[in-house]
């Protein structure tokens, strides 16, 4: 599976769970996130970048906005457990 397809699938998984998870939680605190949560949040953020076709821009967007997606990442990880 190519990287871009993986990123898009992770973003879709984040969208499926995010509306209920975001409504239930306040702003995420990056200090208490695990490595898995941070990596998955970065992947979801990259999938939601304004220009997903440019990997460099998606990576910059993910670096800047990954804390906003921690709640969605936690919800997806918890759903898989």
Secondary structure, DSSP 8 states (H G I E B T S, - for coil): --HHHHHHHHHHHHHHHHHHHHHHS-S--GGG--HHHHHHHHHHHHHT-TTTT-HHHHHHHHHHHGGGGHHHHHHHHHHH-
